Amino acid sequence: MSDEIHELSVSCLIAAPPEICWKVWTDLKDQWFCPKPWRAEVIEEDMRPGGRSAVQMFGPDGEETGPMEGVFLEVLPGRRVVTTDAFRAGWIPQTPFLTAIWDFAAQEDGTRFTATARHWDAEGKSRHQEMGFEAGWGEMMAQFKALCETSAAIA
């Protein structure tokens, strides 16, 4: 068994405090979670360990994903969220793709936000890269940053 972590990650500094970034992450996911012109619809987010996480994405030409369904593994309000699609609610196993880690770190000039996708193996990581991880998660990150900074300006 290999100890290698098959991880992809994007990070940015957001000119907004962690509490605003947390509120945007929890309350406005439909506005930033997937690259436009796609849109996301939150079906359920029971933000506690074992709680259901389900989001569906819709494309501009009628395409649909999923829903992408999993469970929360860790929720530290304002600091970190960890989810996985290895299970659906009720700890029912399903074919896994990744574990997502969302970190919010306070800094003097705002929040360091890092979104990480950990894959079960090198093949899953490679498949995610080929699907356009950098472009897709990079656009998601840019949308999240802009929404956080706009929210901070009106707060």
Secondary structure as GFF3:
##gff-version 3
##sequence-region A 1 155
A	DSSP	beta_strand	6	14	.	.	.	ID=ss1
A	DSSP	alpha_helix	18	27	.	.	.	ID=ss2
A	DSSP	three_ten_helix	29	31	.	.	.	ID=ss3
A	DSSP	beta_strand	39	45	.	.	.	ID=ss4
A	DSSP	beta_strand	52	58	.	.	.	ID=ss5
A	DSSP	beta_strand	68	76	.	.	.	ID=ss6
A	DSSP	beta_strand	80	84	.	.	.	ID=ss7
A	DSSP	beta_strand	87	88	.	.	.	ID=ss8
A	DSSP	beta_strand	92	93	.	.	.	ID=ss9
A	DSSP	beta_strand	98	107	.	.	.	ID=ss10
A	DSSP	beta_strand	110	119	.	.	.	ID=ss11
A	DSSP	alpha_helix	122	130	.	.	.	ID=ss12
A	DSSP	alpha_helix	133	154	.	.	.	ID=ss13
###
